[in-house]
Amino acid sequence: MNPYADIDIEKLTADEAAKEHARLGEEIAGHDRRYYQDDAPTVSDADYDALRRRYEAIEAAFPELRGIDSLSEKVGAAPAAKFAKIRHAVPMLSLGNAFADEEVEEFVARIRRFLGLAADADLVFTAEPKIDGLSCSLRYEKGVLVSAATRGDGFEGEDVTANVRTIADIPERLAGEMIPEVFEVRGEVYMGHADFAALNGRQQEAGKPVFANPRNAAAGSLRQLDPKITASRPLRFFAYAWGEVSPGGLPAASQSGVIEAFARWGLPTNELTVRCHSAAALLAHYRMIGERRAELGYDIDGVVYKVDRLDYQSELGFISRSPRWAIAHKFPAQRAVTQLIGIEIQVGRTGALTPVAKLAPITVGGVVVSNASLHNEDYIAGIGGDGAPIRGTVDGRPIDIRIGDFVTIQRAGDVIPQVVDVVLERRPADAARYVFPHVCPACGSHAVRDEGESVRRCTGGLICPAQAVERIRHFVARDALDIEGLGDENVQMLFEAGLLRTPADIFRLHRRGEEVRKAFLAQREERARLREIETGQARKKVLTEEERQFLGIDKLFASIDERREVPLARFVYGLGIRHVGEVTAKALARTYRSIEALRAALEAAAPAVPGEAWMKLLGLRSVGKIKAEALAEAMDGIDPSGIDLGANAEATLRDVIARARLNAPQRVAVRAAYGTDAEVLAALAEARRQMPGEAFLDLAGVPDVGEVAATSLCEFYAEAHNQSLLDQLLAEIRVTPAEAPAEAPAAASGAVSGKTVVFTGALEKLTRDEAKAMAERLGAKVAGSVSRKTDYVVAGADAGSKLAKARELGVAVLTEDEWLALAGGG
């Protein structure tokens, strides 16, 4: 707790001022590092500016505190170590800030006084939106882009040349005339609202962390080590200033004239940049932009005013880290506090469960907000992507978001309101912890999280109404059942008409022929109506029989009938089960051959799926599969319910950890994840209980399947309504068995034929693919995991958990040479 934070500066003693100055310097430096290097600010612009103003006010009152290391002399933060550095020939400085109309009026008056101008003398300023992005300097030589750098600390920035070349707004070569030999263009890299929303949508659907706001997204995208990632992000650029210029190279004598030259050269400039002749005109433009702020399509946090004449700029010069001739008039922070009255779960088209905050309506930045984003269940629980608390802790536990809490709302990017913090001191006594649902609210199916993902997804797939249209589109697509006439538009139309809800309904459409005709006719009429609006040409009112045939319904029915027999691999792929692509579907077909055998395998494997307790243990940093299995083995015969909370638990856990041979980081990870000794033991016991069973391991061991796809298959099959869906489909169509594999050659009749083989570690004489192909050619089955049904494990260098598992189960372990000799290739 800082005892001087609330004391007026004039009341501070010299000693108190020194301590407050040091504290503020440390806090500001931390915020600079998080903003400029990490692209992860933790305070609002308004809060940061308040810290800066107090810091500078203390220096003004106590000048002796202002040394060469003062933050008043610095801009931003040192560039990150992961990038090469570029030294700015002309420093990239910051701007002073104004927050009130009176400060703007004083800025104009101060300029007049410094220049010795009379009150009625003409003094012109430019006013432009202050883009909330990442400052960047582009160096052109002979009109060709040669390098690009971030602001960094103002004197040295990060070399982002390769990434900048991927931004469509930035020309590789300047066009036009009067281009200086050397010209450094400065501006802002940013991301538009629509592009930001689309990027976050893709991040969320992929189970990746979402960006907090467009500024963070733009900065993080530009500062990627792989330019391909930057190229995939929709970055934009506005040019508004310059750095080094060849002598005599400026194309105009005014700020506005140079910006007009930028536009002629092909650089993007902001159309809201205007010339103003008074403080009143500057403020009027500020208010106009403020009113239009939500409509601009990109983030701004204020308006920048600059003296227009360049000779005046030169005469005014600089003070500290900013020019005398410019100032940023900041907008008020767009935040407000309101109460969280509920959390609603929305289900996306791919099954992602997204929490939405239901709020007591509050005005934020002139817009009434009653809903806001909560991102995902970890965000509600207060846990970041690295497992660390994101809002601090109370009693050692992350600060979560509870129904009834008073929360801080921010209109991130002026588009997607979001909950950014909890007002903990206002938490009601009856505020309820939120338990994220493990079932889909749209269909009641189990909702699961894949290891390493932040998104929980519905397993309902084809029967979930929130996903139905996308799933049916996938089922009829070219690589699945390939039903001609059921394109995206027709699937959507039939769904809206109530004629399609599940894939089985496709094969029943002929029984509702007249309803289907009416739906197609209504679709045709709507198209004609829209065409009439666009062209002004009247549409026909009556269709001839020939025109009715043109609707293509009979052709559609014929196409559907042609797909009443479908190969097993196409059928499995068409079900749209997460992580089951064409390769996995073909592998399942090769292994099980018939739909009946595959269903029997899923029936056995579904109860043996590893549970979340086991997956959590596996996912602990520094632990991994080998040590997780060692901990489970060490728990043999231990019943945590019978252990005291005292020394008994401590001694038991110490013994378990010793038997599992955990190192120090692993011990720390386990204790940090679960809490007290008794809680750790209970969690380990539950993890052991939820270990994968043998039937699951057999399924996961099918080549090209693996544990992730096997889990998805089992979760799909564990739902009774999915089994019912399969029954309905199989009543309408015949799934043709996969062909039996070709007879193994005569050589396969030896020790290898019919055996199950697992390869692990680095082989020296064969690649993994060559070894697998050899085994299959000789009639062996190659599995991906070790179980009691494994006959041989071929272990190369650095073999890990599979080798340990083989020894535990007593499976024969062969060296590569022993395998080659057994296979007849040694």
WOUR-V679806 format. One line per field, one symbol per residue. psi: psi as a letter, one per 20 degrees, with the letter a starting at -180 (. if undefined). A space follows every 50 residues. Layout:
psi->???
This chain:
psi->ppiihjpqhiiqrgghggghggghgggghghgghghgikmqjqrhggghh gghgghhghhhmhiinahjqiijqpbrqqqhiqqqppphpqnraqqqqiq hhhghhgghhggggikqrhjqpopqqpqqopnbpqqppoppkjpphrqqr gcjhhpapokghghiiohhoqhpqrarkpqgppopqbpprpqgghggggh gggghjkqqqqhrhggggghghlqhohhgghipmqrpppiardppqpjip irjqghhghhhghhijqprpijprpqjrhhhghghghghhhjgiihjrpq japppqpgphhggghhbqpcjqqhjqqpoqqqpmqrprpoirpppqprij jpoppppoqppqpokjpppiqqqjfahhghikprhjiqqikaqpkiqqor pqpiqpqpppnojjgnqqpirpnhijpqhjppqpopqjqpihijrppqpq piqippqpjhdiiphhigghhhgghjrgidimopimagghggghghijip hrhhhgjjhhilghhgghghghgghgghghhgghijpqqqhpprhghhhh ijghhghghghikippqggggghhikppjnagggghggghghgqhghghh ghghhgijpprhgghgghippifrgghghhgghiipjpohijprjchggg gghhgghghilqaghhgggghhhhcrghhgggghghgghjqqrhhghggh ippjfrhghggggghghiphhhhhgggggiihrpopqqqqqqpqrhiijb ihpiqppppqaoqhiqrggggghgghhjjrpprirpaiipgqpopaqkqd hhghgghhikqppqrghhghghijj.
